[in-house]
Amino acid sequence: MGMYINPVGISKEEWLHKNGIAISKEDAEITNGVYPVCLVDNGPFTAAAIAYNEEELYVFKNDTTGRRMRWYLVEAVLLKPFM
């Protein structure tokens, strides 16, 4: 697994609030020019994983670790610096 949002000067949560649209896990799908991003609560830190292909999306949608996850749709052009 491999592409994460790590903005400079702003938290991941703030970046997603400003640049993404909150969705449900069920609505997370890759479409033309838009990618789902999964904000995962890992306890001491969060990770904002970009579901850049179907395999990544499947892994996060089927996570069984019990971690809290929030989902966002973000335009590819905004994710380009992180990919």
N, CA, C and O atoms as a Tinker XYZ file with bonds, in Angstrom:
   332  protein
     1  N      0.859000   -1.164000    0.000000    73     2
     2  CA     0.000000    0.000000    0.000000    64     1     3
     3  C      0.893000    1.210000    0.000000    63     2     4     5
     4  O      1.994000    1.222000    0.549000    81     3
     5  N      0.361000    2.235000   -0.647000    73     3     6
     6  CA     1.326000    3.236000   -0.807000    64     5     7
     7  C      1.134000    4.679000   -0.995000    63     6     8     9
     8  O      2.151000    5.369000   -0.931000    81     7
     9  N      0.011000    5.258000   -1.214000    73     7    10
    10  CA    -0.056000    6.699000   -1.442000    64     9    11
    11  C     -0.914000    7.357000   -0.365000    63    10    12    13
    12  O     -2.077000    7.009000   -0.160000    81    11
    13  N     -0.295000    8.315000    0.310000    73    11    14
    14  CA    -0.951000    8.966000    1.438000    64    13    15
    15  C     -0.876000   10.475000    1.308000    63    14    16    17
    16  O      0.073000   11.017000    0.742000    81    15
    17  N     -1.880000   11.141000    1.836000    73    15    18
    18  CA    -1.901000   12.602000    1.869000    64    17    19
    19  C     -1.149000   13.056000    3.110000    63    18    20    21
    20  O     -1.505000   12.685000    4.228000    81    19
    21  N     -0.118000   13.852000    2.915000    73    19    22
    22  CA     0.645000   14.442000    4.009000    64    21    23
    23  C      0.899000   15.905000    3.683000    63    22    24    25
    24  O      2.004000   16.265000    3.277000    81    23
    25  N     -0.110000   16.753000    3.856000    73    23    26
    26  CA     0.047000   18.164000    3.509000    64    25    27
    27  C      0.987000   18.900000    4.471000    63    26    28    29
    28  O      1.152000   18.507000    5.626000    81    27
    29  N      1.584000   19.951000    3.974000    73    27    30
    30  CA     2.488000   20.775000    4.778000    64    29    31
    31  C      1.704000   21.969000    5.320000    63    30    32    33
    32  O      0.995000   22.645000    4.574000    81    31
    33  N      1.833000   22.221000    6.602000    73    31    34
    34  CA     1.220000   23.396000    7.206000    64    33    35
    35  C     -0.261000   23.275000    7.539000    63    34    36    37
    36  O     -0.887000   24.248000    7.959000    81    35
    37  N     -0.816000   22.096000    7.355000    73    35    38
    38  CA    -2.237000   21.873000    7.631000    64    37    39
    39  C     -2.409000   20.383000    7.949000    63    38    40    41
    40  O     -1.688000   19.542000    7.413000    81    39
    41  N     -3.352000   20.072000    8.807000    73    39    42
    42  CA    -3.565000   18.658000    9.142000    64    41    43
    43  C     -4.263000   17.931000    7.992000    63    42    44    45
    44  O     -4.879000   18.562000    7.133000    81    43
    45  N     -4.165000   16.646000    7.983000    73    43    46
    46  CA    -4.849000   15.826000    6.981000    64    45    47
    47  C     -6.355000   16.071000    7.045000    63    46    48    49
    48  O     -7.030000   16.179000    6.021000    81    47
    49  N     -6.860000   16.153000    8.267000    73    47    50
    50  CA    -8.292000   16.360000    8.467000    64    49    51
    51  C     -8.743000   17.697000    7.872000    63    50    52    53
    52  O     -9.770000   17.766000    7.198000    81    51
    53  N     -7.976000   18.751000    8.124000    73    51    54
    54  CA    -8.315000   20.064000    7.572000    64    53    55
    55  C     -8.243000   20.042000    6.046000    63    54    56    57
    56  O     -9.114000   20.585000    5.367000    81    55
    57  N     -7.197000   19.410000    5.516000    73    55    58
    58  CA    -7.018000   19.336000    4.065000    64    57    59
    59  C     -8.209000   18.629000    3.433000    63    58    60    61
    60  O     -8.751000   19.099000    2.432000    81    59
    61  N     -8.618000   17.507000    4.006000    73    59    62
    62  CA    -9.753000   16.767000    3.457000    64    61    63
    63  C    -11.051000   17.554000    3.589000    63    62    64    65
    64  O    -11.887000   17.516000    2.687000    81    63
    65  N    -11.229000   18.258000    4.685000    73    63    66
    66  CA   -12.427000   19.079000    4.867000    64    65    67
    67  C    -12.507000   20.162000    3.788000    63    66    68    69
    68  O    -13.589000   20.459000    3.284000    81    67
    69  N    -11.368000   20.747000    3.439000    73    67    70
    70  CA   -11.335000   21.822000    2.441000    64    69    71
    71  C    -11.379000   21.306000    1.003000    63    70    72    73
    72  O    -11.910000   21.982000    0.121000    81    71
    73  N    -10.831000   20.125000    0.761000    73    71    74
    74  CA   -10.646000   19.661000   -0.612000    64    73    75
    75  C    -11.468000   18.435000   -0.999000    63    74    76    77
    76  O    -11.502000   18.060000   -2.172000    81    75
    77  N    -12.122000   17.815000   -0.041000    73    75    78
    78  CA   -12.872000   16.597000   -0.341000    64    77    79
    79  C    -14.344000   16.729000   -0.016000    63    78    80    81
    80  O    -14.800000   17.719000    0.557000    81    79
    81  N    -15.061000   15.706000   -0.397000    73    79    82
    82  CA   -16.484000   15.601000   -0.076000    64    81    83
    83  C    -16.658000   14.343000    0.763000    63    82    84    85
    84  O    -16.314000   13.247000    0.321000    81    83
    85  N    -17.190000   14.497000    1.966000    73    83    86
    86  CA   -17.408000   13.349000    2.848000    64    85    87
    87  C    -18.449000   12.420000    2.234000    63    86    88    89
    88  O    -19.493000   12.866000    1.758000    81    87
    89  N    -18.149000   11.126000    2.251000    73    87    90
    90  CA   -19.046000   10.116000    1.695000    64    89    91
    91  C    -19.086000    8.919000    2.639000    63    90    92    93
    92  O    -18.336000    8.853000    3.613000    81    91
    93  N    -19.962000    7.985000    2.337000    73    91    94
    94  CA   -19.984000    6.722000    3.077000    64    93    95
    95  C    -19.037000    5.738000    2.398000    63    94    96    97
    96  O    -18.663000    5.924000    1.240000    81    95
    97  N    -18.658000    4.706000    3.114000    73    95    98
    98  CA   -17.803000    3.667000    2.538000    64    97    99
    99  C    -18.463000    3.061000    1.306000    63    98   100   101
   100  O    -17.791000    2.758000    0.320000    81    99
   101  N    -19.757000    2.889000    1.363000    73    99   102
   102  CA   -20.489000    2.289000    0.251000    64   101   103
   103  C    -20.430000    3.144000   -1.014000    63   102   104   105
   104  O    -20.519000    2.620000   -2.125000    81   103
   105  N    -20.281000    4.442000   -0.849000    73   103   106
   106  CA   -20.216000    5.352000   -1.995000    64   105   107
   107  C    -18.797000    5.565000   -2.513000    63   106   108   109
   108  O    -18.600000    6.303000   -3.478000    81   107
   109  N    -17.816000    4.935000   -1.893000    73   107   110
   110  CA   -16.420000    5.095000   -2.305000    64   109   111
   111  C    -16.169000    4.288000   -3.571000    63   110   112   113
   112  O    -16.190000    3.057000   -3.555000    81   111
   113  N    -15.931000    4.997000   -4.662000    73   111   114
   114  CA   -15.577000    4.344000   -5.914000    64   113   115
   115  C    -14.693000    5.267000   -6.734000    63   114   116   117
   116  O    -14.761000    6.491000   -6.624000    81   115
   117  N    -13.871000    4.651000   -7.550000    73   115   118
   118  CA   -12.974000    5.411000   -8.411000    64   117   119
   119  C    -13.744000    5.758000   -9.680000    63   118   120   121
   120  O    -14.275000    4.882000  -10.362000    81   119
   121  N    -13.793000    7.041000   -9.980000    73   119   122
   122  CA   -14.445000    7.492000  -11.203000    64   121   123
   123  C    -13.467000    8.371000  -11.961000    63   122   124   125
   124  O    -12.382000    8.678000  -11.468000    81   123
   125  N    -13.846000    8.760000  -13.126000    73   123   126
   126  CA   -12.984000    9.573000  -13.964000    64   125   127
   127  C    -12.604000   10.885000  -13.270000    63   126   128   129
   128  O    -13.440000   11.770000  -13.094000    81   127
   129  N    -11.351000   10.992000  -12.885000    73   127   130
   130  CA   -10.858000   12.221000  -12.295000    64   129   131
   131  C    -11.112000   12.386000  -10.809000    63   130   132   133
   132  O    -10.814000   13.442000  -10.251000    81   131
   133  N    -11.656000   11.369000  -10.153000    73   131   134
   134  CA   -11.959000   11.456000   -8.725000    64   133   135
   135  C    -11.535000   10.156000   -8.037000    63   134   136   137
   136  O    -11.786000    9.060000   -8.539000    81   135
   137  N    -10.893000   10.301000   -6.887000    73   135   138
   138  CA   -10.456000    9.137000   -6.118000    64   137   139
   139  C    -11.017000    9.185000   -4.697000    63   138   140   141
   140  O    -11.166000   10.265000   -4.126000    81   139
   141  N    -11.326000    8.027000   -4.126000    73   139   142
   142  CA   -11.686000    7.986000   -2.718000    64   141   143
   143  C    -10.421000    8.082000   -1.863000    63   142   144   145
   144  O     -9.362000    7.571000   -2.228000    81   143
   145  N    -10.560000    8.740000   -0.733000    73   143   146
   146  CA    -9.491000    8.820000    0.256000    64   145   147
   147  C    -10.075000    8.330000    1.571000    63   146   148   149
   148  O    -11.147000    8.767000    1.989000    81   147
   149  N     -9.362000    7.422000    2.215000    73   147   150
   150  CA    -9.799000    6.850000    3.481000    64   149   151
   151  C     -8.943000    7.420000    4.605000    63   150   152   153
   152  O     -7.733000    7.201000    4.646000    81   151
   153  N     -9.576000    8.149000    5.511000    73   151   154
   154  CA    -8.880000    8.678000    6.683000    64   153   155
   155  C     -9.001000    7.633000    7.791000    63   154   156   157
   156  O    -10.086000    7.380000    8.313000    81   155
   157  N     -7.869000    7.040000    8.134000    73   155   158
   158  CA    -7.831000    5.926000    9.082000    64   157   159
   159  C     -7.286000    6.407000   10.419000    63   158   160   161
   160  O     -6.227000    7.033000   10.474000    81   159
   161  N     -8.004000    6.116000   11.490000    73   159   162
   162  CA    -7.544000    6.448000   12.833000    64   161   163
   163  C     -6.707000    5.284000   13.354000    63   162   164   165
   164  O     -7.232000    4.212000   13.656000    81   163
   165  N     -5.413000    5.509000   13.453000    73   163   166
   166  CA    -4.491000    4.482000   13.932000    64   165   167
   167  C     -4.152000    4.643000   15.414000    63   166   168   169
   168  O     -3.143000    4.112000   15.879000    81   167
   169  N     -4.965000    5.351000   16.138000    73   167   170
   170  CA    -4.695000    5.577000   17.563000    64   169   171
   171  C     -3.881000    6.834000   17.754000    63   170   172   173
   172  O     -4.445000    7.924000   17.838000    81   171
   173  N     -2.546000    6.708000   17.825000    73   171   174
   174  CA    -1.725000    7.895000   18.056000    64   173   175
   175  C     -1.607000    8.819000   16.843000    63   174   176   177
   176  O     -1.129000    9.944000   16.984000    81   175
   177  N     -2.026000    8.380000   15.664000    73   175   178
   178  CA    -1.953000    9.220000   14.468000    64   177   179
   179  C     -3.012000    8.761000   13.469000    63   178   180   181
   180  O     -3.543000    7.656000   13.569000    81   179
   181  N     -3.303000    9.625000   12.513000    73   179   182
   182  CA    -4.210000    9.263000   11.423000    64   181   183
   183  C     -3.411000    9.133000   10.141000    63   182   184   185
   184  O     -2.314000    9.677000   10.019000    81   183
   185  N     -3.965000    8.417000    9.200000    73   183   186
   186  CA    -3.382000    8.282000    7.868000    64   185   187
   187  C     -4.485000    8.524000    6.860000    63   186   188   189
   188  O     -5.604000    8.039000    7.029000    81   187
   189  N     -4.177000    9.267000    5.815000    73   187   190
   190  CA    -5.141000    9.540000    4.755000    64   189   191
   191  C     -4.673000    8.813000    3.504000    63   190   192   193
   192  O     -3.837000    9.319000    2.755000    81   191
   193  N     -5.212000    7.637000    3.287000    73   191   194
   194  CA    -4.789000    6.765000    2.199000    64   193   195
   195  C     -5.601000    7.027000    0.935000    63   194   196   197
   196  O     -6.830000    7.075000    0.968000    81   195
   197  N     -4.901000    7.192000   -0.163000    73   195   198
   198  CA    -5.551000    7.398000   -1.456000    64   197   199
   199  C     -5.826000    6.027000   -2.079000    63   198   200   201
   200  O     -4.907000    5.230000   -2.268000    81   199
   201  N     -7.074000    5.764000   -2.389000    73   199   202
   202  CA    -7.432000    4.510000   -3.070000    64   201   203
   203  C     -7.249000    4.754000   -4.570000    63   202   204   205
   204  O     -8.205000    5.057000   -5.283000    81   203
   205  N     -6.017000    4.617000   -5.029000    73   203   206
   206  CA    -5.656000    4.987000   -6.394000    64   205   207
   207  C     -5.927000    3.892000   -7.420000    63   206   208   209
   208  O     -5.803000    4.128000   -8.622000    81   207
   209  N     -6.295000    2.699000   -6.960000    73   207   210
   210  CA    -6.719000    1.637000   -7.876000    64   209   211
   211  C     -7.717000    0.734000   -7.153000    63   210   212   213
   212  O     -7.949000    0.884000   -5.954000    81   211
   213  N     -8.298000   -0.193000   -7.887000    73   211   214
   214  CA    -9.349000   -1.047000   -7.321000    64   213   215
   215  C     -8.829000   -1.934000   -6.187000    63   214   216   217
   216  O     -9.556000   -2.212000   -5.234000    81   215
   217  N     -7.589000   -2.373000   -6.287000    73   215   218
   218  CA    -7.015000   -3.212000   -5.233000    64   217   219
   219  C     -6.905000   -2.447000   -3.914000    63   218   220   221
   220  O     -7.278000   -2.961000   -2.860000    81   219
   221  N     -6.393000   -1.220000   -3.979000    73   219   222
   222  CA    -6.292000   -0.391000   -2.771000    64   221   223
   223  C     -7.677000   -0.125000   -2.190000    63   222   224   225
   224  O     -7.870000   -0.200000   -0.976000    81   223
   225  N     -8.625000    0.181000   -3.043000    73   223   226
   226  CA    -9.984000    0.450000   -2.590000    64   225   227
   227  C    -10.564000   -0.772000   -1.891000    63   226   228   229
   228  O    -11.179000   -0.647000   -0.832000    81   227
   229  N    -10.378000   -1.938000   -2.468000    73   227   230
   230  CA   -10.875000   -3.177000   -1.880000    64   229   231
   231  C    -10.279000   -3.412000   -0.491000    63   230   232   233
   232  O    -10.996000   -3.765000    0.446000    81   231
   233  N     -8.972000   -3.217000   -0.364000    73   231   234
   234  CA    -8.288000   -3.439000    0.912000    64   233   235
   235  C     -8.889000   -2.561000    2.007000    63   234   236   237
   236  O     -9.167000   -3.049000    3.102000    81   235
   237  N     -9.089000   -1.292000    1.730000    73   235   238
   238  CA    -9.615000   -0.395000    2.752000    64   237   239
   239  C    -11.100000   -0.612000    3.014000    63   238   240   241
   240  O    -11.547000   -0.511000    4.156000    81   239
   241  N    -11.861000   -0.906000    1.981000    73   239   242
   242  CA   -13.297000   -1.143000    2.191000    64   241   243
   243  C    -13.545000   -2.426000    2.968000    63   242   244   245
   244  O    -14.592000   -2.569000    3.599000    81   243
   245  N    -12.611000   -3.356000    2.935000    73   243   246
   246  CA   -12.791000   -4.645000    3.601000    64   245   247
   247  C    -11.884000   -4.811000    4.813000    63   246   248   249
   248  O    -11.599000   -5.935000    5.225000    81   247
   249  N    -11.437000   -3.715000    5.376000    73   247   250
   250  CA   -10.584000   -3.738000    6.566000    64   249   251
   251  C    -11.352000   -4.344000    7.745000    63   250   252   253
   252  O    -12.506000   -3.992000    7.986000    81   251
   253  N    -10.718000   -5.236000    8.460000    73   251   254
   254  CA   -11.370000   -5.895000    9.600000    64   253   255
   255  C    -10.668000   -5.579000   10.925000    63   254   256   257
   256  O    -10.879000   -6.278000   11.916000    81   255
   257  N     -9.845000   -4.542000   10.948000    73   255   258
   258  CA    -9.094000   -4.222000   12.163000    64   257   259
   259  C     -9.923000   -3.466000   13.195000    63   258   260   261
   260  O     -9.520000   -3.360000   14.353000    81   259
   261  N    -11.065000   -2.943000   12.791000    73   259   262
   262  CA   -11.899000   -2.189000   13.717000    64   261   263
   263  C    -11.495000   -0.728000   13.855000    63   262   264   265
   264  O    -12.074000    0.005000   14.657000    81   263
   265  N    -10.502000   -0.301000   13.074000    73   263   266
   266  CA   -10.097000    1.106000   13.132000    64   265   267
   267  C    -11.213000    1.995000   12.587000    63   266   268   269
   268  O    -11.933000    1.611000   11.666000    81   267
   269  N    -11.343000    3.172000   13.161000    73   267   270
   270  CA   -12.334000    4.135000   12.676000    64   269   271
   271  C    -11.852000    4.687000   11.339000    63   270   272   273
   272  O    -10.692000    5.074000   11.193000    81   271
   273  N    -12.762000    4.718000   10.364000    73   271   274
   274  CA   -12.432000    5.212000    9.033000    64   273   275
   275  C    -13.495000    6.183000    8.564000    63   274   276   277
   276  O    -14.693000    5.978000    8.757000    81   275
   277  N    -13.017000    7.246000    7.942000    73   275   278
   278  CA   -13.915000    8.201000    7.295000    64   277   279
   279  C    -13.496000    8.290000    5.835000    63   278   280   281
   280  O    -12.309000    8.204000    5.518000    81   279
   281  N    -14.451000    8.458000    4.964000    73   279   282
   282  CA   -14.215000    8.434000    3.527000    64   281   283
   283  C    -14.519000    9.786000    2.885000    63   282   284   285
   284  O    -15.428000   10.505000    3.299000    81   283
   285  N    -13.725000   10.107000    1.856000    73   283   286
   286  CA   -13.874000   11.357000    1.108000    64   285   287
   287  C    -13.648000   11.076000   -0.373000    63   286   288   289
   288  O    -12.930000   10.143000   -0.732000    81   287
   289  N    -14.259000   11.880000   -1.222000    73   287   290
   290  CA   -13.938000   11.886000   -2.641000    64   289   291
   291  C    -13.142000   13.148000   -2.916000    63   290   292   293
   292  O    -13.516000   14.240000   -2.489000    81   291
   293  N    -12.033000   12.984000   -3.638000    73   291   294
   294  CA   -11.158000   14.116000   -3.927000    64   293   295
   295  C    -10.779000   14.083000   -5.403000    63   294   296   297
   296  O    -10.480000   13.023000   -5.953000    81   295
   297  N    -10.794000   15.244000   -6.034000    73   295   298
   298  CA   -10.405000   15.342000   -7.436000    64   297   299
   299  C     -8.938000   14.967000   -7.605000    63   298   300   301
   300  O     -8.088000   15.340000   -6.796000    81   299
   301  N     -8.659000   14.222000   -8.672000    73   299   302
   302  CA    -7.294000   13.750000   -8.939000    64   301   303
   303  C     -6.298000   14.891000   -9.021000    63   302   304   305
   304  O     -5.166000   14.756000   -8.555000    81   303
   305  N     -6.693000   15.999000   -9.598000    73   303   306
   306  CA    -5.770000   17.131000   -9.747000    64   305   307
   307  C     -5.291000   17.638000   -8.377000    63   306   308   309
   308  O     -4.157000   18.103000   -8.258000    81   307
   309  N     -6.126000   17.556000   -7.364000    73   307   310
   310  CA    -5.741000   17.981000   -6.021000    64   309   311
   311  C     -4.837000   16.960000   -5.333000    63   310   312   313
   312  O     -4.058000   17.306000   -4.445000    81   311
   313  N     -4.947000   15.709000   -5.748000    73   311   314
   314  CA    -4.136000   14.640000   -5.153000    64   313   315
   315  C     -2.780000   14.485000   -5.829000    63   314   316   317
   316  O     -1.893000   13.831000   -5.282000    81   315
   317  N     -2.607000   15.070000   -6.998000    73   315   318
   318  CA    -1.388000   14.890000   -7.777000    64   317   319
   319  C     -0.102000   15.116000   -6.984000    63   318   320   321
   320  O      0.843000   14.349000   -7.164000    81   319
   321  N     -0.014000   16.134000   -6.111000    73   319   322
   322  CA     1.232000   16.326000   -5.348000    64   321   323
   323  C      1.570000   15.167000   -4.419000    63   322   324   325
   324  O      2.719000   15.037000   -3.998000    81   323
   325  N      0.597000   14.325000   -4.091000    73   323   326
   326  CA     0.813000   13.216000   -3.161000    64   325   327
   327  C      0.975000   11.867000   -3.868000    63   326   328   329
   328  O      1.253000   10.854000   -3.227000    81   327
   329  N      0.803000   11.863000   -5.162000    73   327   330
   330  CA     0.818000   10.594000   -5.905000    64   329   331
   331  C      2.131000   10.404000   -6.670000    63   330   332
   332  O      2.310000    9.391000   -7.347000    81   331
